[in-house]
Amino acid sequence: MADTINVAALAILRGAEHCRLTAYPDPGSGGAPWTIGWGATGSDIHRGLVWTQAEADARLAQDLRQLAAEMTRACGAALTNANQFGAMCSLAYNIGLGHFFSSSVLRFHRAGEHHQAAAAFADWDKGGGRSLPGLVRRRAAEAALYLTPDMLV
């Protein structure tokens, strides 16, 4: 069982999130949740907030450690390779753990139905009720990573 986010998943996450050092509104809603850095949200993020690159990187590392611990618990006894774990972490980072815990991606994964789990990533391509091209690309990349067998080195 993987318990850290691999390099391939981190590349998807960073490529999709783009580091921004000034807080910005959610692209789907045009308002809350406000976001900064590598996609950080929370009660401490608000309009006008500015971070340094070091603050953004430190918050990402902290958030990913916490996320990986929760994802390990969520996967439970299901056989999970590093690419599956990383892809699901990227999805959960974007949609939030609450949504991920109730997702068909997790349900199918736990059942060992990996092709159905990969297809279910596409269910999460909307923001503000409409499909967003950036989310479509991100979900396709996550699903492809999820289906990629781990390489033995």
Residue pairs with C-beta under 8 A, 6 or more apart in sequence:
1 72
1 75
1 79
1 80
1 85
2 80
2 81
2 82
2 84
2 85
2 86
3 68
3 69
3 72
3 85
4 68
5 13
5 64
5 67
5 68
5 85
5 86
5 89
5 90
6 82
6 83
6 85
6 86
8 83
8 86
8 145
8 148
9 83
9 85
9 86
9 87
9 89
9 90
9 142
9 145
10 64
10 86
12 86
12 87
12 90
12 138
12 141
12 142
12 145
13 38
13 39
13 89
13 90
13 93
13 94
14 38
15 141
16 39
16 90
16 94
16 134
16 137
16 138
16 141
17 38
17 39
17 94
18 38
19 37
19 38
19 53
19 56
20 35
20 36
20 37
21 36
21 37
21 50
21 51
21 52
21 53
21 56
22 36
22 49
22 50
23 34
23 35
23 36
23 45
23 46
23 47
23 48
23 49
23 50
24 34
24 35
24 36
25 31
25 32
25 34
25 35
25 47
26 32
26 33
26 34
26 35
26 127
26 128
27 127
27 128
27 132
27 134
28 126
28 127
28 128
28 129
28 130
28 132
29 127
29 128
30 128
33 41
33 42
33 45
34 41
34 45
34 46
34 47
34 49
35 41
35 45
36 45
36 49
36 51
36 56
37 51
37 55
37 56
37 57
37 59
37 60
38 56
38 57
38 59
38 60
39 60
39 93
39 94
40 56
40 59
40 60
40 63
51 59
63 93
64 89
64 93
67 89
67 92
67 93
67 97
68 85
68 89
70 92
70 97
71 85
71 88
71 89
71 92
71 100
74 97
74 100
74 101
74 106
75 85
75 88
75 106
75 109
75 110
76 110
78 109
78 110
78 112
79 112
80 88
80 109
81 149
81 150
82 150
83 145
83 146
83 147
83 148
83 149
83 150
84 109
84 114
84 117
84 146
86 145
87 121
87 142
87 143
87 145
87 146
88 100
88 105
88 106
88 109
88 142
88 146
90 138
90 142
90 145
91 100
91 103
91 105
91 121
91 124
91 139
91 142
92 99
92 100
94 124
94 135
94 138
95 103
95 124
99 124
100 106
103 120
103 123
103 124
104 116
104 117
104 120
104 123
105 117
105 120
105 121
105 123
105 124
106 117
108 114
108 116
108 117
108 120
109 117
114 146
114 147
115 147
117 146
118 143
118 144
118 146
118 147
119 143
121 139
121 140
121 142
121 143
121 146
122 136
122 139
122 140
122 143
124 135
124 139
125 131
125 132
125 135
125 136
125 139
126 132
126 135
127 135
